[in-house]
Amino acid sequence: MKRSITYQAARQLSATVENLFEKNILAAREDGRSNLAPVPDKDVIEAMVDTTFWASIRREEGNTPKSSLAYLPPELADKPLLFAQRLPFYSFSLTKLAPGVERPGIHLGVWQEDGELYIWGSTLSLPDYCMVIEVTEPGLLVIKYRRVDGFGKFANVAVLIGDQIKLVDENSINLPDCPDMLSSILGFSTPSYWNKSANVLVQLAVSMRAHGKGGALLIVPSDSNQWRDSMILPLNYELSPPYSGLHYVLKQQHEEAATRSWQTGLKREIDNIAGLTAIDGATVINDQHQLLTFGAKIGRVGGKPVVDKIFITEPILGGKAIVEHPSKAGGTRHLSAAQFVYDQPTCLALVASQDGRFTVFSWSTCDQIVQAYRIESLLL
């Protein structure tokens, strides 16, 4: 495949991305899995990233395109929409097609023949580990893949923002005190059952970030009310009994979880809770996914010191963990969340900013410090 690559970031990441897909697809084959996508080679990755980037900054009737491209032959797609004539894989083709395929879950199918890439149609279904390149805004691309047995959030491999490259570091999963939620979202080669607790938190994070208003979600133990010591009472929107819609959906068996109706019900309950985080104050759920209150004001436990340092890190290659004042993590929501976890080390706090930043706060028993994980690169 001989194409002139003018977007240099495409060259810089192509070999790393090829190696990751090759390693994980090979491991899945050895594990006996059959519904697997082909491995994209370096040249394909370069060409697709380059063309998609230039398409992302073009305009069609005044609108900037958003689209999702999947690398697979049409025979691996279930009930695909097939064009009578293939379209050449050029930026103008993507720009023209983007308005019709910008909704979530629709992917333009891209394949190659005789060394030339072409667009064959679109699909709603993908095999496991299928490489997807998604345009979320002009100049912002995300390379991701469909998880093995996965429902919900695809796993991100890399985020490209102009000339900035963020390659997700899967080894972050081995960090001491890594929260289960982060382990789940990084789970490159681990089958994901989406009614597991950590995976549900990932979906809640995606939904929180999607409403764009910012918000805070606190996850507290179900066997203790100690978290209430960190609340300014009374709680104006406390629920009695706790709302258990999400809890009941998640109690169903894995066989039911494979059905479309169950997945629709799960998404509805997740969006219900995530929507409440847009209300000023914090939303609180317990580890059984029961909604306890929302719009709650966080205070400092009497006698406890003010948190004055936290550990800030981002799970990308080259990212360095640094100790900073909590104000470096963000605004007042971030300060309140850091103080809450400092006072309530058995709890977890998820904070979304209006600008798209997303931070998970947890307590490190090893280092006796609040950890702040910047994970917006994983949620795009």
TAKA-V996571 format. One record per residue. N is the residue number from 1. SS is DSSP state (h for helix, s for strand, l for the rest). Layout:
BEGIN
n ss
N SS
N SS
END
This chain:
BEGIN
n ss
1 l
2 l
3 l
4 l
5 l
6 l
7 l
8 h
9 h
10 h
11 h
12 h
13 h
14 h
15 h
16 h
17 h
18 h
19 h
20 h
21 h
22 h
23 h
24 h
25 h
26 h
27 h
28 h
29 h
30 h
31 l
32 l
33 l
34 l
35 l
36 s
37 l
38 l
39 l
40 l
41 l
42 h
43 h
44 h
45 h
46 h
47 h
48 h
49 h
50 h
51 h
52 h
53 h
54 h
55 h
56 h
57 l
58 l
59 s
60 s
61 l
62 l
63 s
64 s
65 l
66 l
67 s
68 s
69 s
70 s
71 s
72 l
73 l
74 h
75 h
76 h
77 l
78 l
79 l
80 l
81 s
82 s
83 s
84 s
85 s
86 s
87 s
88 s
89 l
90 l
91 h
92 h
93 h
94 h
95 h
96 h
97 h
98 h
99 l
100 l
101 l
102 l
103 l
104 l
105 l
106 l
107 s
108 s
109 s
110 s
111 s
112 s
113 s
114 l
115 l
116 s
117 s
118 s
119 s
120 s
121 s
122 s
123 s
124 l
125 l
126 l
127 l
128 s
129 l
130 l
131 s
132 s
133 s
134 s
135 s
136 s
137 s
138 l
139 l
140 s
141 s
142 s
143 s
144 s
145 s
146 l
147 l
148 l
149 l
150 l
151 l
152 l
153 l
154 l
155 s
156 s
157 s
158 s
159 s
160 s
161 s
162 l
163 l
164 s
165 s
166 s
167 s
168 s
169 l
170 h
171 h
172 h
173 h
174 h
175 l
176 l
177 l
178 l
179 l
180 h
181 h
182 h
183 h
184 h
185 h
186 h
187 l
188 l
189 l
190 l
191 l
192 l
193 l
194 l
195 l
196 l
197 h
198 h
199 h
200 h
201 h
202 h
203 h
204 h
205 h
206 h
207 h
208 h
209 h
210 h
211 h
212 l
213 l
214 l
215 s
216 s
217 s
218 s
219 s
220 s
221 l
222 l
223 l
224 l
225 l
226 h
227 h
228 h
229 h
230 h
231 s
232 l
233 l
234 l
235 l
236 l
237 l
238 s
239 s
240 s
241 s
242 s
243 s
244 l
245 h
246 h
247 h
248 h
249 h
250 h
251 l
252 l
253 l
254 h
255 h
256 h
257 h
258 l
259 l
260 h
261 h
262 h
263 h
264 h
265 h
266 h
267 h
268 h
269 h
270 h
271 h
272 h
273 h
274 h
275 h
276 h
277 l
278 l
279 l
280 l
281 l
282 s
283 s
284 s
285 s
286 s
287 l
288 l
289 l
290 l
291 s
292 s
293 s
294 s
295 s
296 s
297 l
298 s
299 l
300 l
301 l
302 l
303 l
304 l
305 l
306 l
307 l
308 l
309 l
310 s
311 s
312 s
313 s
314 s
315 l
316 s
317 l
318 l
319 l
320 l
321 l
322 s
323 s
324 s
325 l
326 h
327 h
328 h
329 h
330 l
331 l
332 h
333 h
334 h
335 h
336 h
337 h
338 h
339 h
340 h
341 h
342 h
343 h
344 l
345 l
346 l
347 l
348 s
349 s
350 s
351 s
352 s
353 l
354 l
355 l
356 l
357 l
358 s
359 s
360 s
361 s
362 s
363 s
364 s
365 l
366 l
367 l
368 l
369 s
370 s
371 s
372 s
373 s
374 s
375 l
376 h
377 h
378 h
379 h
380 l
END
